[in-house]
Amino acid sequence: MSDVGGNEIKVPEFQTALITDEMLEKARELIGVWLRKPTLWPTVSEPISQIDIRRWALYSVGDDNPLWSDPDYARNTLWGKTIASPTFLFSTLDPAVSPGLPGVQSIYWGTRWEHFKPVKVGDQITSRTRMIDIKEKTGKHAPRFVIQVIESTFVNQREEMVSRIEDDIARIPRGRSGGGLRGFEEKKKEGRAKYSAEEIEEIRQAYINEERRGATPRYWEDVTEGEALPKIVKGPLTLVDIVAFYAGRRTLYNPLKLAFLERERHPKNVYVSPATGIPVHPAAGHFDIEIAHEIGMPGTYDQGWMRVSWMGHWVTNWISDWGFVRKLNVRLTLPNLVGDVTWIKGKVIRKCVENGEHLVELECFGQNQRGEKNMDGGATVRLPSKDPADNYTF
């Protein structure tokens, strides 16, 4: 392949790979194997700082709850110091680890968080990651793809299990393979969403009037099954939001020299542009429309775990600073494109008491400006009880 100047552009053959039985067999050999840490900088070896928790909440999630960002405020809460929001540990590792299947695109598909202890300023977290399953799939948007189920565990400096997560990573061939994503041609033609002044005003008012329970406890006894939670809005998604998301993480894609050195260690973790010959990280479709189109996306799109974190924001707004998110499960159902709005909604579906804990189960979903559901899931939260026998400690 040559560019307009006649220069030869060589695209690696593996970059257009289809999923084969042989590739799957090799990938399955990695099930249960604890993986090397992703080659990201900075490595997480120092205690969690106030700025780490604040940066994630404010920049990556857009959540201005002072429980995550104001140490004076947090000091006067149940927790006694700043704690992290429920998806903060995303920032201590790359959740999109996907071993094997070289040249096949990774797309974040969903998550199942389980929390046992809060993460506080000063904690030092150690994580381990492994693949625990591979599931072959077919669907209307891809003729053959797989879901890799990735387990990560998180332990603090007291050897206490803090959290466990299962991430679903879809592995879908790229467009030039002939087996990539399809079915988004109309959205590609439509281009970026457009909004009237009245629609932007509605979004503005939703942000201004966002409900956060805050310091007022929400007691288990005051919750009714079937009650709806206040909705929140995220968007319209811009490239600024995506860049801010990266800025809020403790781990980033390697730049410049470090990117080239990373490819020395992992030579197939790369996307070489057929138009320019420039090698970049294969996840750059979040802000590079050429790569997004090569993957089969109609345009640039969010990182899937952004929406998971938005769902966590919705939950913690409702439970108050006294609540604790035990579980958070989110499945992504459609791409969230630059220009899209996501309205997050849901309701209480069950109350129960298990092992002395007063729990509430929620169902939730995200809906874009087209009325399409772009994610769904649920959460289980622990709330304080008015029962004098309730031992609300962690």
LINLIN-V740151 format. One record per residue. N is the residue number from 1. RES is the residue in one letter. OMEGA is omega as a letter, one per 40 degrees, with the letter a starting at -180 (999 if undefined). Layout:
BEGIN
[[N,RES,OMEGA] [N,RES,OMEGA]]
END
This chain:
BEGIN
[[1,M,a] [2,S,i] [3,D,a] [4,V,i] [5,G,i] [6,G,i] [7,N,a] [8,E,i] [9,I,a] [10,K,i] [11,V,a] [12,P,a] [13,E,a] [14,F,a] [15,Q,a] [16,T,a] [17,A,i] [18,L,i] [19,I,i] [20,T,i] [21,D,i] [22,E,i] [23,M,a] [24,L,i] [25,E,i] [26,K,i] [27,A,a] [28,R,i] [29,E,a] [30,L,i] [31,I,i] [32,G,a] [33,V,i] [34,W,a] [35,L,i] [36,R,i] [37,K,i] [38,P,a] [39,T,a] [40,L,a] [41,W,e] [42,P,i] [43,T,a] [44,V,i] [45,S,a] [46,E,i] [47,P,i] [48,I,a] [49,S,i] [50,Q,a] [51,I,i] [52,D,a] [53,I,a] [54,R,a] [55,R,i] [56,W,a] [57,A,a] [58,L,a] [59,Y,a] [60,S,a] [61,V,a] [62,G,a] [63,D,a] [64,D,i] [65,N,a] [66,P,i] [67,L,a] [68,W,a] [69,S,a] [70,D,a] [71,P,i] [72,D,i] [73,Y,a] [74,A,a] [75,R,a] [76,N,i] [77,T,i] [78,L,a] [79,W,i] [80,G,i] [81,K,i] [82,T,i] [83,I,a] [84,A,i] [85,S,a] [86,P,i] [87,T,a] [88,F,a] [89,L,i] [90,F,a] [91,S,a] [92,T,i] [93,L,i] [94,D,a] [95,P,a] [96,A,i] [97,V,a] [98,S,a] [99,P,i] [100,G,i] [101,L,a] [102,P,i] [103,G,i] [104,V,a] [105,Q,i] [106,S,i] [107,I,a] [108,Y,a] [109,W,a] [110,G,a] [111,T,i] [112,R,i] [113,W,i] [114,E,a] [115,H,i] [116,F,a] [117,K,i] [118,P,i] [119,V,a] [120,K,i] [121,V,a] [122,G,i] [123,D,i] [124,Q,a] [125,I,i] [126,T,a] [127,S,i] [128,R,a] [129,T,i] [130,R,i] [131,M,a] [132,I,i] [133,D,i] [134,I,a] [135,K,i] [136,E,a] [137,K,i] [138,T,a] [139,G,a] [140,K,a] [141,H,i] [142,A,a] [143,P,i] [144,R,i] [145,F,i] [146,V,i] [147,I,i] [148,Q,i] [149,V,a] [150,I,i] [151,E,i] [152,S,i] [153,T,a] [154,F,a] [155,V,i] [156,N,a] [157,Q,i] [158,R,a] [159,E,i] [160,E,i] [161,M,a] [162,V,a] [163,S,i] [164,R,a] [165,I,i] [166,E,i] [167,D,i] [168,D,a] [169,I,i] [170,A,i] [171,R,a] [172,I,i] [173,P,i] [174,R,a] [175,G,a] [176,R,i] [177,S,a] [178,G,a] [179,G,a] [180,G,i] [181,L,i] [182,R,i] [183,G,a] [184,F,a] [185,E,a] [186,E,i] [187,K,i] [188,K,i] [189,K,a] [190,E,a] [191,G,a] [192,R,a] [193,A,i] [194,K,a] [195,Y,i] [196,S,i] [197,A,i] [198,E,i] [199,E,i] [200,I,i] [201,E,i] [202,E,i] [203,I,i] [204,R,a] [205,Q,i] [206,A,i] [207,Y,a] [208,I,a] [209,N,i] [210,E,a] [211,E,i] [212,R,a] [213,R,i] [214,G,a] [215,A,i] [216,T,a] [217,P,i] [218,R,a] [219,Y,a] [220,W,a] [221,E,a] [222,D,a] [223,V,a] [224,T,i] [225,E,a] [226,G,a] [227,E,i] [228,A,i] [229,L,i] [230,P,i] [231,K,i] [232,I,a] [233,V,i] [234,K,i] [235,G,e] [236,P,a] [237,L,i] [238,T,i] [239,L,i] [240,V,i] [241,D,a] [242,I,i] [243,V,i] [244,A,i] [245,F,i] [246,Y,a] [247,A,a] [248,G,a] [249,R,i] [250,R,a] [251,T,a] [252,L,i] [253,Y,a] [254,N,i] [255,P,i] [256,L,a] [257,K,a] [258,L,i] [259,A,i] [260,F,i] [261,L,i] [262,E,a] [263,R,i] [264,E,a] [265,R,a] [266,H,a] [267,P,a] [268,K,i] [269,N,a] [270,V,i] [271,Y,i] [272,V,a] [273,S,i] [274,P,a] [275,A,a] [276,T,a] [277,G,a] [278,I,i] [279,P,i] [280,V,i] [281,H,a] [282,P,i] [283,A,a] [284,A,i] [285,G,i] [286,H,i] [287,F,i] [288,D,a] [289,I,i] [290,E,a] [291,I,i] [292,A,i] [293,H,i] [294,E,i] [295,I,a] [296,G,i] [297,M,i] [298,P,i] [299,G,i] [300,T,a] [301,Y,a] [302,D,i] [303,Q,a] [304,G,a] [305,W,i] [306,M,a] [307,R,i] [308,V,a] [309,S,i] [310,W,i] [311,M,i] [312,G,i] [313,H,i] [314,W,a] [315,V,a] [316,T,i] [317,N,a] [318,W,a] [319,I,a] [320,S,i] [321,D,i] [322,W,a] [323,G,i] [324,F,a] [325,V,i] [326,R,a] [327,K,i] [328,L,a] [329,N,a] [330,V,i] [331,R,i] [332,L,a] [333,T,i] [334,L,i] [335,P,i] [336,N,a] [337,L,i] [338,V,a] [339,G,a] [340,D,i] [341,V,i] [342,T,i] [343,W,a] [344,I,a] [345,K,i] [346,G,a] [347,K,i] [348,V,i] [349,I,a] [350,R,i] [351,K,i] [352,C,i] [353,V,a] [354,E,i] [355,N,i] [356,G,a] [357,E,i] [358,H,a] [359,L,i] [360,V,i] [361,E,a] [362,L,i] [363,E,a] [364,C,i] [365,F,i] [366,G,a] [367,Q,a] [368,N,a] [369,Q,i] [370,R,a] [371,G,a] [372,E,i] [373,K,a] [374,N,i] [375,M,i] [376,D,a] [377,G,a] [378,G,i] [379,A,i] [380,T,a] [381,V,i] [382,R,i] [383,L,i] [384,P,i] [385,S,i] [386,K,i] [387,D,a] [388,P,a] [389,A,a] [390,D,i] [391,N,a] [392,Y,i] [393,T,a] [394,F,999]]
END
